[in-house]
Amino acid sequence: MTDDATTTSGSPPSPPGSQPPAGPASTAPPASGAPAPDTRPPAPVPGDEEFSPTERVLIAEARNPDAVRSMLRTERGERRDAEARLKAAEARLAEIDNANKTEIEREREARSKAELELTELRREKLAMDVAAAEGIPEFAKYLHADTKERLTREAQQLREALERDAQARGVRRADLGAGSRLANGGAGDQGGFDALIRRKAGRAT
């Protein structure tokens, strides 16, 4: 007959008030209905609405939140100042570019005008040379062609017309180049003589 204090397994009974030995830690996964951990950034405390979620996390995790706030505000102000300076510099650069473009355009216009004036001066000089070679230097202003060949042809036609008119007026051939003397030496005045020249040169009165 066995003692009543002896268990059926042969192990001695546990002393009164003792706890059973702890088994190995449970490694079972959490129940499927357990809520997932909240990874959202902390809600902003009053006065922190100006900060981004990431910045609010830094503030919440900082040992000195006020120092972090001050640092973030300082950095934000410096960034705004830098952006303002950048915009001002870009605007100034654009203004300078526009001014330079305007100046370049003015220089181009002035150069174009100077080139036109130079071309006309060269043409006038050539007309004077051709008129002198044809014996009618005082009538160079009535020659309007733009090449030596055309000026020569124009001057020859004008000289022939002057010779015919001189013969009709009874003026000597040697006086062909003196427009004022031709006008005073024959019938009509200087205005009539100029009108004749314009007609002979192909210019309507």
C-alpha positions in Angstrom: 0.0 0.0 0.0 1.5 3.4 -1.1 1.6 6.5 1.0 -1.1 9.0 0.2 1.5 11.8 -0.2 3.1 9.9 -3.0 2.0 10.7 -6.6 1.3 8.1 -9.1 4.5 9.1 -11.0 6.7 8.5 -8.0 7.6 12.2 -7.7 7.6 13.7 -4.2 4.7 16.1 -3.6 5.4 19.8 -3.9 5.7 21.7 -0.7 2.7 23.7 0.3 2.6 27.2 -1.4 5.3 26.5 -4.1 4.8 27.3 -7.8 5.2 24.8 -10.6 8.5 25.2 -12.6 8.2 27.6 -15.5 8.2 26.1 -18.9 10.0 27.5 -22.0 9.0 30.9 -23.3 6.2 30.8 -25.8 7.3 31.6 -29.4 3.8 31.4 -30.9 2.9 34.3 -33.2 0.4 36.8 -32.0 -3.2 36.1 -32.6 -4.4 37.0 -36.0 -6.8 39.5 -34.5 -4.1 41.5 -32.6 -3.7 45.1 -33.8 -0.6 46.1 -35.7 1.8 48.5 -34.1 1.1 52.2 -34.8 3.8 53.7 -37.0 2.2 57.0 -37.7 4.0 60.1 -36.7 2.9 61.6 -33.5 0.1 64.1 -33.6 1.4 67.7 -33.4 1.2 69.3 -30.1 -0.2 72.8 -30.0 2.2 75.1 -31.7 3.9 72.4 -33.8 1.6 72.5 -36.7 4.2 74.4 -38.7 6.5 71.4 -38.7 6.4 68.5 -41.1 5.6 64.9 -39.9 9.3 64.0 -40.0 10.2 67.1 -38.1 7.6 66.3 -35.5 9.1 62.9 -35.0 12.5 64.5 -34.4 10.9 66.8 -31.8 9.0 64.0 -30.1 12.2 61.9 -29.8 14.5 64.7 -28.7 15.7 65.1 -25.2 15.3 68.8 -25.6 12.3 69.4 -27.9 12.5 73.2 -27.5 16.0 73.2 -28.8 15.0 71.1 -31.8 12.1 73.4 -32.5 14.4 76.4 -32.4 16.9 74.8 -34.6 14.3 73.8 -37.2 12.8 77.3 -37.2 16.2 78.9 -37.7 17.0 76.5 -40.5 13.6 77.2 -42.1 14.2 80.9 -41.9 17.6 80.6 -43.4 16.2 78.5 -46.2 13.5 81.1 -47.0 16.1 83.9 -47.0 18.3 81.8 -49.4 15.4 81.2 -51.7 14.5 84.9 -51.7 18.1 85.9 -52.5 18.2 83.3 -55.3 15.0 84.7 -56.8 16.4 88.2 -56.6 19.6 87.2 -58.2 17.8 85.4 -61.0 15.6 88.4 -61.6 18.6 90.7 -61.7 20.4 88.4 -64.1 17.3 88.3 -66.4 17.2 92.1 -66.2 20.9 92.3 -67.2 20.3 89.8 -70.1 17.4 91.9 -71.3 19.4 95.1 -71.1 22.3 93.4 -73.0 19.9 92.2 -75.7 18.5 95.7 -76.0 22.0 97.2 -76.3 22.9 94.6 -78.9 19.8 95.4 -80.9 20.7 99.1 -80.7 24.2 98.4 -81.8 22.9 96.3 -84.7 20.5 99.1 -85.8 23.3 101.7 -85.6 25.6 99.4 -87.5 23.0 98.8 -90.2 22.3 102.5 -90.5 26.1 103.3 -90.7 26.5 100.6 -93.4 23.6 102.1 -95.4 25.2 105.6 -95.1 28.6 104.2 -96.1 27.1 102.5 -99.1 25.3 105.7 -100.2 28.5 107.7 -99.8 30.4 105.3 -101.9 27.8 105.4 -104.5 27.8 109.2 -104.5 31.6 109.2 -104.8 31.4 106.8 -107.7 28.7 108.9 -109.4 31.0 112.0 -109.1 33.9 110.1 -110.6 31.8 108.9 -113.5 30.2 112.3 -114.1 33.7 113.9 -114.2 34.9 111.3 -116.6 32.0 112.0 -118.9 32.7 115.8 -118.7 29.6 116.7 -116.7 30.9 116.8 -113.1 28.2 119.3 -111.9 25.5 116.8 -112.8 26.6 113.9 -110.6 23.6 114.5 -108.3 21.3 113.4 -111.2 22.9 110.0 -111.5 21.2 107.4 -109.3 22.4 104.0 -110.5 24.2 101.8 -108.0 26.9 100.3 -110.1 29.7 101.8 -112.2 28.4 100.3 -115.4 24.9 101.6 -114.9 26.2 105.0 -113.7 28.4 105.3 -116.8 25.4 104.4 -119.1 23.3 106.9 -117.2 25.9 109.6 -117.5 26.4 109.1 -121.2 22.7 109.4 -121.8 22.6 112.6 -119.8 25.6 114.1 -121.5 24.0 113.4 -125.0 20.8 115.0 -123.9 22.8 118.0 -122.6 24.6 118.3 -125.9 21.4 118.3 -127.8 19.9 120.9 -125.5 23.1 123.0 -125.7 22.9 122.9 -129.5 19.3 124.0 -129.4 20.2 126.8 -127.1 23.3 127.8 -129.0 25.6 127.1 -126.1 29.3 126.1 -126.7 30.2 122.4 -126.0 32.8 123.6 -123.5 30.0 125.0 -121.3 28.2 121.7 -120.9 29.4 121.2 -117.4 28.3 124.6 -116.1 24.7 124.2 -115.3 24.1 127.7 -114.0 25.8 129.3 -117.1 23.8 127.0 -119.4 20.6 128.2 -117.7 21.6 131.8 -117.8 23.0 131.6 -121.3 20.0 130.1 -123.0 16.3 130.4 -122.8 14.6 129.6 -119.4 15.8 129.6 -115.8 17.7 127.3 -113.6 14.4 125.5 -112.5 13.6 124.7 -116.2 17.1 123.4 -116.7 16.9 121.2 -113.7 13.5 119.9 -114.9 15.2 119.0 -118.2 18.0 117.1 -116.5 15.5 115.2 -114.4 13.6 114.2 -117.5 16.7 113.1 -119.3 17.9 111.2 -116.3 14.5 109.3 -116.1 13.1 111.2 -113.2 9.6 112.7 -113.6 9.2 116.3 -112.7 
